[in-house]
């Protein structure tokens, strides 16, 4: 099983003046520790489940470019981008740029978006749920076409583009992996089967059911369920002194038994590099041994 480190909070003891150096150190440590993925949120305000809205929050793709310069191996992505924040042409160009400059390590994580507070706060449109899912599917179609050879036009209900020129193209072909985040059974998981390479689900009591729903969508779409990388959002809490390590290892083993390929989540205590070192010495080797 692979593991991914998500960094959801940038309100660190050193403050903004130290944030660049501290973040670079965390990225290097995570890369050297053997994490397979390194992720940030795509938000402009801090989300309520993490902290007050006025806590420090960095723009996602600027941050990922910075992380790319301080890592060599780890895959980089947002968990996940809301379709409301960027035109799909800009989004595809940003992911392509990240892929080229990182040596082929970009992933597109994308979802319908949900944070009305920050959208209203900064003046982004926040359409009803139905329209957000229309935008999600159209974004998925748009970016896939932009990663194809050629520069044909694109037309949909919400977008009209005359020439999807994308030069240079992504290093990963036919395109960087696409993660569709969320567990909606009628649309989100169907979009995974139709357009995605990865899914991301919450580790809740309905996880096994969600995986079964995805499997059925794959059958309906003629898609091999095994082709989808199944990832789960799972806090990577080992405790300040590693006292919760065995509990986490047991949970990772359970998830692997359900067919989960990767667990991605925050490590409480970051940016304390000692916690990443403990994780590297204990949890990551154990996870790699899970069949």
QUIHU-V28785 format. One record per pair of residues at least 4 apart in sequence whose C-alpha atoms are under 8 Angstrom apart, sorted by the first residue. I is the first residue (numbers start at 0). GAP is how many residues later the second one is. D is the distance in whole Angstrom. If there is no record, write none. Layout:
BEGIN
i->{I | I}
gap->{GAP | GAP}
d->{D | D}
END
This chain:
BEGIN
i->{0 | 0 | 0 | 0 | 0 | 0 | 0 | 0 | 0 | 0 | 1 | 1 | 1 | 1 | 1 | 1 | 1 | 1 | 2 | 2 | 2 | 2 | 2 | 2 | 2 | 2 | 3 | 3 | 3 | 3 | 3 | 3 | 3 | 3 | 3 | 4 | 4 | 4 | 4 | 4 | 4 | 4 | 4 | 4 | 5 | 5 | 5 | 5 | 5 | 5 | 5 | 5 | 5 | 6 | 6 | 6 | 6 | 6 | 6 | 6 | 7 | 7 | 7 | 7 | 8 | 8 | 8 | 8 | 9 | 9 | 9 | 9 | 9 | 10 | 10 | 10 | 10 | 11 | 11 | 13 | 13 | 14 | 15 | 17 | 18 | 19 | 20 | 21 | 21 | 22 | 22 | 22 | 23 | 23 | 23 | 23 | 24 | 24 | 25 | 25 | 25 | 25 | 26 | 26 | 26 | 26 | 26 | 27 | 27 | 27 | 28 | 28 | 28 | 28 | 29 | 29 | 29 | 29 | 30 | 30 | 30 | 30 | 30 | 30 | 32 | 32 | 32 | 32 | 32 | 33 | 33 | 33 | 34 | 34 | 35 | 35 | 35 | 36 | 36 | 36 | 36 | 36 | 37 | 37 | 37 | 37 | 38 | 38 | 38 | 38 | 39 | 39 | 39 | 39 | 39 | 39 | 40 | 40 | 40 | 40 | 40 | 41 | 41 | 41 | 41 | 41 | 41 | 41 | 42 | 42 | 42 | 42 | 42 | 42 | 43 | 43 | 43 | 43 | 44 | 44 | 44 | 44 | 44 | 44 | 45 | 45 | 45 | 45 | 45 | 45 | 45 | 45 | 46 | 46 | 46 | 47 | 47 | 50 | 57 | 57 | 58 | 59 | 59 | 60 | 60 | 61 | 62 | 63 | 63 | 63 | 63 | 64 | 64 | 64 | 64 | 65 | 66 | 66 | 67 | 67 | 67 | 67 | 67 | 68 | 71 | 72 | 73 | 74 | 74 | 74 | 75 | 75 | 75 | 76 | 76 | 76 | 76 | 77 | 77 | 77 | 77 | 78 | 78 | 78 | 79 | 79 | 79 | 79 | 79 | 80 | 80 | 80 | 80 | 80 | 80 | 81 | 81 | 81 | 81 | 81 | 82 | 82 | 82 | 82 | 82 | 82 | 82 | 82 | 82 | 82 | 83 | 83 | 83 | 83 | 83 | 83 | 84 | 85 | 85 | 86 | 87 | 87 | 87 | 87 | 88 | 88 | 88 | 88 | 88 | 89 | 90 | 90 | 91 | 91 | 91 | 91 | 92 | 92 | 93 | 94 | 94 | 94 | 94 | 94 | 95 | 95 | 95 | 95 | 95 | 95 | 95 | 96 | 96 | 97 | 97 | 97 | 97 | 98 | 98 | 98 | 98 | 98 | 98 | 98 | 98 | 98 | 99 | 99 | 99 | 99 | 99 | 101 | 102 | 103 | 103 | 103 | 103 | 104 | 105 | 105 | 106 | 106 | 106 | 106 | 107 | 107 | 107 | 107 | 108 | 108 | 108 | 108 | 109 | 109 | 109 | 109 | 109 | 110 | 110 | 110 | 110 | 111 | 111 | 111 | 111 | 112 | 114 | 115 | 115 | 116 | 117 | 118 | 118 | 118 | 118 | 119 | 119 | 119 | 126 | 126 | 127 | 128 | 129 | 130 | 131 | 132 | 132 | 133 | 134 | 134 | 135 | 136 | 136 | 137 | 137 | 137 | 137 | 138 | 139 | 139 | 140 | 140 | 141 | 141 | 142 | 143 | 143 | 144 | 145 | 145 | 145 | 145 | 146 | 146 | 146 | 146 | 146 | 147 | 147 | 149 | 149 | 150 | 150 | 150 | 150 | 151 | 151 | 151 | 151 | 152 | 152 | 152 | 152 | 152 | 153 | 153 | 153 | 153 | 153 | 153 | 154 | 154 | 154 | 155 | 169 | 169 | 170 | 170 | 171 | 176 | 176 | 176 | 177 | 177 | 177 | 177 | 178 | 178 | 178 | 178 | 178 | 178 | 179 | 179 | 179 | 179 | 179 | 179 | 179 | 179 | 180 | 180 | 180 | 180 | 181 | 181 | 181 | 181 | 181 | 181 | 182 | 182 | 182 | 182 | 182 | 182 | 183 | 183 | 184 | 184 | 184 | 184 | 184 | 185 | 186 | 187 | 188 | 188 | 188 | 188 | 188 | 189 | 189 | 189 | 189 | 190 | 190 | 191 | 191 | 191 | 191 | 191 | 192 | 192 | 192 | 192 | 192 | 192 | 192 | 193 | 193 | 193 | 195 | 196 | 196 | 196 | 197 | 197 | 197 | 197 | 198 | 198 | 198 | 198 | 199 | 199 | 199 | 199 | 200 | 200 | 200 | 200 | 200 | 201 | 201 | 201 | 201 | 202 | 202 | 202 | 202 | 205 | 206 | 207 | 207 | 208 | 209 | 210 | 211 | 212 | 213 | 213 | 214 | 214 | 215 | 216 | 217 | 217 | 217 | 217 | 218 | 218 | 218 | 222 | 223 | 228 | 228 | 228 | 229 | 229 | 229 | 229 | 230 | 230 | 230 | 230 | 230 | 231 | 231 | 231 | 231 | 232 | 232 | 232 | 233 | 233 | 233 | 233 | 234 | 234 | 234 | 234 | 235 | 235 | 235 | 235 | 235 | 235 | 236 | 236 | 236 | 236 | 236 | 236 | 237 | 237 | 237 | 237 | 237 | 237 | 237 | 237 | 238 | 238 | 238 | 238 | 239 | 239 | 241 | 243 | 244 | 244 | 244 | 245 | 246 | 247 | 248 | 248 | 248 | 248 | 249 | 250 | 251 | 251 | 251 | 252 | 252 | 252 | 253 | 254 | 254 | 255 | 255 | 255 | 255 | 268 | 269 | 269 | 271 | 272 | 273 | 274 | 275 | 276 | 277 | 277 | 278 | 278 | 279 | 279 | 280 | 281 | 282 | 283 | 284 | 285}
gap->{255 | 259 | 260 | 261 | 262 | 286 | 287 | 288 | 289 | 290 | 33 | 34 | 259 | 260 | 261 | 282 | 285 | 286 | 32 | 33 | 34 | 259 | 260 | 261 | 281 | 284 | 31 | 32 | 33 | 34 | 35 | 258 | 259 | 260 | 261 | 25 | 30 | 32 | 33 | 34 | 259 | 260 | 261 | 262 | 32 | 33 | 34 | 35 | 73 | 258 | 259 | 260 | 261 | 31 | 32 | 33 | 34 | 258 | 259 | 260 | 32 | 33 | 42 | 258 | 37 | 41 | 47 | 48 | 9 | 45 | 46 | 47 | 48 | 4 | 44 | 45 | 46 | 7 | 259 | 4 | 5 | 4 | 4 | 4 | 4 | 4 | 4 | 4 | 249 | 4 | 44 | 248 | 4 | 42 | 43 | 46 | 4 | 248 | 4 | 244 | 245 | 247 | 4 | 11 | 40 | 43 | 44 | 4 | 42 | 43 | 4 | 244 | 247 | 248 | 4 | 5 | 8 | 246 | 4 | 5 | 40 | 41 | 42 | 43 | 243 | 244 | 246 | 247 | 251 | 40 | 246 | 250 | 39 | 249 | 37 | 38 | 39 | 37 | 38 | 39 | 40 | 227 | 36 | 37 | 38 | 39 | 37 | 38 | 39 | 40 | 20 | 24 | 37 | 38 | 39 | 40 | 19 | 37 | 38 | 39 | 40 | 17 | 18 | 36 | 37 | 38 | 39 | 40 | 4 | 14 | 15 | 16 | 17 | 75 | 13 | 14 | 15 | 74 | 8 | 9 | 10 | 11 | 12 | 73 | 4 | 5 | 6 | 7 | 8 | 9 | 10 | 11 | 4 | 5 | 6 | 4 | 5 | 4 | 4 | 5 | 4 | 4 | 18 | 4 | 33 | 4 | 4 | 4 | 12 | 13 | 34 | 4 | 33 | 36 | 37 | 4 | 4 | 9 | 4 | 8 | 30 | 33 | 34 | 33 | 30 | 32 | 31 | 30 | 31 | 32 | 29 | 30 | 31 | 29 | 30 | 31 | 32 | 29 | 30 | 31 | 32 | 30 | 31 | 102 | 29 | 30 | 31 | 100 | 101 | 4 | 27 | 28 | 29 | 30 | 32 | 28 | 29 | 30 | 31 | 32 | 4 | 5 | 27 | 28 | 29 | 30 | 49 | 52 | 53 | 56 | 28 | 29 | 40 | 41 | 42 | 48 | 39 | 4 | 5 | 4 | 4 | 51 | 54 | 55 | 4 | 53 | 54 | 57 | 75 | 4 | 4 | 52 | 4 | 51 | 54 | 55 | 4 | 73 | 4 | 4 | 11 | 12 | 13 | 81 | 4 | 10 | 72 | 73 | 74 | 75 | 80 | 4 | 73 | 4 | 6 | 7 | 8 | 4 | 5 | 6 | 7 | 8 | 71 | 72 | 73 | 77 | 4 | 68 | 69 | 70 | 71 | 4 | 68 | 66 | 67 | 68 | 72 | 71 | 70 | 71 | 69 | 70 | 71 | 72 | 68 | 69 | 70 | 71 | 69 | 70 | 71 | 72 | 26 | 68 | 69 | 70 | 71 | 25 | 69 | 70 | 71 | 20 | 21 | 23 | 24 | 19 | 4 | 4 | 10 | 4 | 4 | 4 | 5 | 6 | 7 | 4 | 5 | 6 | 4 | 5 | 4 | 4 | 4 | 4 | 4 | 4 | 54 | 4 | 4 | 23 | 4 | 4 | 54 | 4 | 18 | 20 | 21 | 4 | 4 | 55 | 4 | 54 | 4 | 12 | 4 | 4 | 31 | 19 | 5 | 18 | 19 | 20 | 19 | 22 | 23 | 27 | 28 | 26 | 27 | 14 | 15 | 12 | 13 | 14 | 15 | 10 | 11 | 12 | 13 | 7 | 8 | 9 | 10 | 11 | 5 | 6 | 7 | 8 | 9 | 10 | 4 | 5 | 6 | 4 | 5 | 6 | 4 | 5 | 4 | 19 | 20 | 21 | 17 | 18 | 19 | 20 | 13 | 17 | 18 | 19 | 20 | 21 | 8 | 9 | 11 | 12 | 16 | 18 | 19 | 20 | 7 | 18 | 19 | 20 | 6 | 7 | 17 | 18 | 19 | 20 | 5 | 6 | 17 | 18 | 19 | 27 | 4 | 5 | 4 | 5 | 25 | 28 | 29 | 4 | 4 | 4 | 4 | 10 | 24 | 25 | 28 | 4 | 24 | 27 | 28 | 4 | 5 | 4 | 5 | 6 | 7 | 22 | 21 | 24 | 25 | 28 | 30 | 32 | 35 | 24 | 27 | 29 | 32 | 30 | 31 | 32 | 30 | 31 | 32 | 33 | 29 | 30 | 31 | 32 | 30 | 31 | 32 | 33 | 6 | 9 | 30 | 31 | 32 | 5 | 30 | 31 | 32 | 4 | 29 | 30 | 31 | 4 | 4 | 4 | 50 | 4 | 4 | 4 | 4 | 4 | 4 | 11 | 4 | 10 | 4 | 4 | 4 | 5 | 6 | 7 | 4 | 5 | 6 | 4 | 4 | 31 | 32 | 33 | 29 | 30 | 31 | 32 | 29 | 30 | 31 | 32 | 33 | 28 | 30 | 31 | 32 | 30 | 31 | 32 | 29 | 30 | 31 | 32 | 29 | 30 | 31 | 32 | 12 | 28 | 29 | 30 | 31 | 32 | 7 | 8 | 11 | 29 | 30 | 31 | 4 | 5 | 6 | 7 | 9 | 10 | 29 | 41 | 4 | 5 | 6 | 29 | 29 | 35 | 36 | 4 | 4 | 37 | 38 | 4 | 4 | 4 | 4 | 34 | 37 | 38 | 4 | 4 | 4 | 11 | 35 | 4 | 34 | 37 | 4 | 4 | 5 | 4 | 5 | 34 | 35 | 6 | 5 | 6 | 4 | 4 | 4 | 4 | 4 | 4 | 4 | 5 | 4 | 5 | 4 | 5 | 4 | 4 | 4 | 4 | 4 | 4}
d->{7 | 8 | 5 | 5 | 8 | 5 | 5 | 7 | 6 | 7 | 7 | 6 | 6 | 5 | 7 | 8 | 7 | 7 | 5 | 6 | 7 | 5 | 5 | 6 | 7 | 8 | 5 | 6 | 4 | 6 | 7 | 7 | 6 | 4 | 6 | 7 | 7 | 6 | 5 | 6 | 6 | 5 | 6 | 7 | 6 | 4 | 6 | 8 | 8 | 6 | 5 | 5 | 8 | 8 | 6 | 5 | 7 | 8 | 6 | 8 | 6 | 6 | 7 | 7 | 8 | 7 | 7 | 7 | 7 | 8 | 5 | 6 | 7 | 7 | 6 | 5 | 8 | 7 | 7 | 5 | 7 | 6 | 8 | 6 | 6 | 6 | 6 | 6 | 7 | 6 | 8 | 7 | 6 | 8 | 7 | 6 | 6 | 8 | 6 | 8 | 6 | 7 | 6 | 8 | 6 | 6 | 6 | 6 | 6 | 6 | 6 | 7 | 7 | 8 | 7 | 6 | 8 | 7 | 6 | 8 | 6 | 7 | 6 | 6 | 7 | 7 | 8 | 5 | 8 | 8 | 7 | 7 | 7 | 7 | 8 | 5 | 6 | 5 | 5 | 6 | 8 | 8 | 6 | 6 | 5 | 7 | 6 | 5 | 5 | 6 | 6 | 8 | 7 | 5 | 6 | 8 | 7 | 5 | 5 | 6 | 7 | 7 | 5 | 6 | 7 | 6 | 5 | 7 | 8 | 7 | 8 | 7 | 7 | 8 | 6 | 7 | 6 | 7 | 5 | 6 | 7 | 8 | 6 | 6 | 7 | 6 | 6 | 4 | 6 | 6 | 7 | 6 | 6 | 7 | 6 | 6 | 7 | 7 | 8 | 7 | 6 | 6 | 7 | 6 | 7 | 6 | 6 | 6 | 7 | 7 | 8 | 7 | 6 | 8 | 8 | 7 | 6 | 8 | 7 | 7 | 8 | 7 | 5 | 7 | 8 | 7 | 7 | 5 | 6 | 7 | 6 | 5 | 6 | 6 | 5 | 6 | 6 | 8 | 7 | 5 | 8 | 6 | 7 | 7 | 5 | 5 | 6 | 8 | 6 | 8 | 8 | 6 | 5 | 6 | 7 | 6 | 5 | 6 | 4 | 8 | 8 | 8 | 7 | 6 | 6 | 6 | 7 | 7 | 6 | 7 | 8 | 7 | 7 | 7 | 7 | 8 | 7 | 6 | 6 | 6 | 6 | 6 | 7 | 6 | 6 | 8 | 7 | 8 | 8 | 6 | 6 | 8 | 6 | 5 | 7 | 8 | 6 | 7 | 6 | 6 | 6 | 7 | 7 | 8 | 6 | 8 | 8 | 7 | 5 | 8 | 8 | 6 | 7 | 6 | 8 | 8 | 6 | 6 | 5 | 5 | 5 | 8 | 6 | 6 | 7 | 7 | 6 | 8 | 8 | 6 | 6 | 7 | 7 | 7 | 5 | 6 | 8 | 8 | 6 | 8 | 5 | 5 | 6 | 7 | 7 | 6 | 5 | 6 | 6 | 5 | 6 | 7 | 8 | 8 | 6 | 5 | 6 | 7 | 6 | 5 | 7 | 5 | 6 | 7 | 6 | 7 | 7 | 6 | 6 | 6 | 6 | 6 | 5 | 7 | 6 | 6 | 7 | 7 | 6 | 6 | 6 | 6 | 6 | 6 | 6 | 6 | 8 | 6 | 6 | 7 | 6 | 6 | 7 | 6 | 7 | 8 | 8 | 6 | 6 | 7 | 6 | 8 | 6 | 7 | 6 | 7 | 7 | 8 | 7 | 5 | 7 | 6 | 7 | 7 | 7 | 7 | 6 | 7 | 8 | 8 | 7 | 5 | 5 | 5 | 8 | 7 | 5 | 6 | 8 | 8 | 5 | 4 | 5 | 6 | 7 | 6 | 5 | 7 | 7 | 7 | 6 | 5 | 6 | 6 | 6 | 7 | 8 | 8 | 5 | 8 | 6 | 7 | 8 | 5 | 5 | 6 | 8 | 6 | 6 | 4 | 5 | 7 | 7 | 8 | 7 | 6 | 6 | 6 | 5 | 7 | 8 | 6 | 5 | 7 | 6 | 8 | 7 | 6 | 6 | 8 | 6 | 6 | 8 | 6 | 8 | 7 | 5 | 6 | 5 | 7 | 7 | 7 | 8 | 6 | 6 | 6 | 6 | 8 | 7 | 6 | 7 | 6 | 7 | 6 | 8 | 6 | 7 | 4 | 7 | 7 | 6 | 8 | 7 | 6 | 5 | 7 | 6 | 8 | 8 | 8 | 7 | 8 | 7 | 7 | 5 | 6 | 5 | 4 | 6 | 7 | 7 | 6 | 5 | 6 | 7 | 5 | 5 | 7 | 7 | 8 | 6 | 5 | 6 | 7 | 6 | 5 | 7 | 6 | 6 | 6 | 6 | 6 | 6 | 6 | 7 | 6 | 6 | 6 | 6 | 6 | 6 | 8 | 6 | 6 | 6 | 6 | 6 | 5 | 6 | 6 | 6 | 7 | 8 | 8 | 8 | 8 | 6 | 8 | 7 | 5 | 5 | 7 | 6 | 6 | 5 | 6 | 7 | 7 | 6 | 5 | 6 | 6 | 5 | 5 | 6 | 6 | 5 | 8 | 7 | 5 | 5 | 7 | 7 | 8 | 6 | 6 | 5 | 7 | 7 | 8 | 7 | 8 | 6 | 6 | 5 | 6 | 4 | 5 | 8 | 7 | 8 | 8 | 5 | 5 | 7 | 8 | 7 | 7 | 7 | 6 | 6 | 8 | 7 | 6 | 6 | 6 | 6 | 7 | 7 | 7 | 6 | 6 | 6 | 7 | 7 | 6 | 8 | 7 | 7 | 7 | 5 | 5 | 7 | 7 | 7 | 7 | 7 | 8 | 7 | 6 | 6 | 6 | 6 | 6 | 6 | 8 | 5 | 6 | 5 | 7 | 7 | 7 | 6 | 6 | 7 | 7}
END
